[in-house]
Each structure stands twice: as structure tokens, then as C-alpha cells.
Amino acid sequence: QVQLVESGGGLVQAGGSLRLSCAASGSIFSIYVMGWYRQAPGKQRELVADITSVGITNYADSVKGRFTISRDNARNTVYLQMNSLKPEDTAVYYCNAGAIRASQATWLKDSWGQGTQVTVSS
């Protein structure tokens, strides 16, 4: 079992910045991919960005050039630096960890954090 704890959400004016953090704990040998998803009211959850253990990143078109994802493998922590925030970025942001191994031969199911609210005022 892996637990993900997010922090860093809040209220910010349009054009401002926020930094989200997500720390994974539990029986972890390795985590291949960590990422951030978001869900706005009345909308489906969508991928914001993810990053592999070797640093390959993937971004939604709507955040390219504004958001930066990074991770610290030693701490099993992933970050999302969000700049030039827009009101349409308002959502609950969820951390995700996938392809988790508890040992060389033991794989675990994907894990989700509880979510952190990001609100961008116009």
C-alpha cells in the first residue's frame, strides 16, 4: 500500500503562481511514473502532467509553457510549479503514482492522493 499526500493548493489571483507537492510513502521499491491530474466541477478528471523516473515529461496542451513538473526520486516526491495561472485552471488537483513496485518482483496498483484545491480568481 502506498499513500500519497499533497500540499500547496490555495487561492491565487490570475497571473499568479503556486507550487504543489506530493510525497509518496509506504512499501516502495520504485515508482515509474508520477503525475498530476485535475478535475473541475462538472468535468472529467484530466491529466495535467506526468514524469517518469528517468525524467521524461508529458504535459496537457493547456498547461504547456506555464506548468513544470519535477520529481525527487530519493524522496518519492513530485512537484508541480504552476505559473501564469488562469481562472480555467481552477480545479481539485490529484497526485497519481503508477507502475509501483514494493520489491523487484512485487507490483502494486496505482495510487491516488486525496486532492488539493486550486482556485484562481479573475
C-alpha positions as CSV (number, residue, x, y, z in Angstrom):
1,Q,0.0,0.0,0.0
2,V,1.3,3.4,-1.0
3,Q,0.0,6.7,0.4
4,L,0.2,10.0,-1.4
5,V,0.0,13.3,0.5
6,E,-0.5,16.5,-1.5
7,S,0.2,20.0,-0.3
8,G,0.4,23.5,-1.8
9,G,-3.0,24.3,-3.1
10,G,-4.8,27.5,-2.4
11,L,-6.4,30.7,-3.7
12,V,-4.4,32.9,-6.1
13,Q,-5.1,35.7,-8.5
14,A,-4.9,35.3,-12.2
15,G,-1.3,35.5,-13.3
16,G,0.0,34.2,-10.0
17,S,1.9,31.1,-9.2
18,L,1.5,28.1,-6.9
19,R,3.7,25.0,-6.3
20,L,2.1,21.7,-5.5
21,S,4.0,18.9,-3.8
22,C,3.1,15.2,-3.4
23,A,5.0,12.8,-1.2
24,A,4.6,9.0,-1.5
25,S,5.2,6.7,1.5
26,G,4.8,3.1,2.2
27,S,6.3,-0.1,0.8
28,I,8.1,1.5,-2.1
29,F,10.9,-0.1,-4.1
30,S,10.4,2.1,-7.1
31,I,7.7,4.3,-8.8
32,Y,8.0,4.5,-12.6
33,V,5.6,7.4,-13.2
34,M,4.2,10.2,-11.0
35,G,1.8,12.8,-12.2
36,W,-0.9,15.4,-11.6
37,Y,-4.5,15.3,-12.7
38,R,-7.2,17.8,-12.1
39,Q,-11.0,17.8,-12.0
40,A,-13.1,20.9,-12.3
41,P,-16.8,20.9,-11.3
42,G,-18.9,19.2,-13.8
43,K,-15.9,18.0,-15.8
44,Q,-14.0,14.7,-16.1
45,R,-10.6,14.2,-14.4
46,E,-7.8,15.1,-16.9
47,L,-4.1,14.6,-17.0
48,V,-2.2,17.8,-16.3
49,A,1.4,16.4,-16.4
50,D,3.4,13.4,-15.6
51,I,7.0,12.4,-15.3
52,T,8.9,9.1,-15.4
53,S,11.6,8.0,-13.0
54,V,14.2,8.9,-15.8
55,G,12.7,12.4,-16.2
56,I,10.6,12.0,-19.3
57,T,7.7,14.5,-19.0
58,N,4.3,14.9,-20.6
59,Y,2.0,17.9,-20.4
60,A,-1.5,18.7,-21.4
61,D,-1.6,21.3,-24.2
62,S,-3.5,23.7,-22.0
63,V,-0.6,24.0,-19.5
64,K,2.5,23.7,-21.7
65,G,4.8,26.7,-21.2
66,R,3.2,27.6,-17.9
67,F,3.5,24.5,-15.7
68,T,6.6,22.5,-14.9
69,I,6.6,19.0,-13.3
70,S,9.6,17.7,-11.5
71,R,10.4,14.9,-9.1
72,D,12.9,13.8,-6.4
73,N,13.3,10.1,-6.7
74,A,15.2,9.7,-3.5
75,R,12.2,11.3,-1.6
76,N,9.5,9.8,-3.8
77,T,8.1,13.3,-4.2
78,V,6.7,15.0,-7.3
79,Y,6.2,18.7,-7.7
80,L,4.1,20.9,-10.0
81,Q,5.2,24.5,-10.4
82,M,2.2,26.4,-11.8
83,N,2.9,29.9,-13.3
84,S,0.7,32.4,-15.1
85,L,-2.4,30.8,-13.6
86,K,-5.7,31.3,-15.3
87,P,-9.3,31.1,-13.9
88,E,-9.7,27.9,-16.0
89,D,-7.0,26.2,-14.0
90,T,-9.4,26.2,-11.1
91,A,-9.9,22.6,-10.0
92,V,-9.1,19.9,-7.5
93,Y,-5.6,18.6,-8.3
94,Y,-4.8,15.0,-7.6
95,C,-1.5,13.3,-7.4
96,N,-1.0,9.9,-9.0
97,A,1.6,7.2,-8.8
98,G,1.8,4.4,-11.3
99,A,3.9,1.3,-12.0
100,I,4.8,1.0,-8.4
101,R,7.0,-1.8,-7.1
102,A,7.2,-2.9,-3.5
103,S,10.1,-5.1,-4.4
104,Q,11.9,-6.4,-7.6
105,A,9.1,-8.8,-8.2
106,T,6.1,-7.2,-6.5
107,W,3.9,-4.7,-8.3
108,L,1.3,-2.6,-6.6
109,K,-1.8,-0.9,-8.1
110,D,-1.8,2.7,-8.9
111,S,-2.3,5.1,-6.0
112,W,-4.1,8.5,-5.8
113,G,-3.9,11.3,-3.4
114,Q,-6.9,12.9,-1.8
115,G,-6.7,16.1,-3.8
116,T,-5.8,19.7,-3.2
117,Q,-8.0,22.6,-4.2
118,V,-6.5,25.3,-6.5
119,T,-8.7,28.3,-7.1
120,V,-7.7,31.1,-9.5
121,S,-9.6,34.3,-9.2
122,S,-10.0,36.7,-12.2
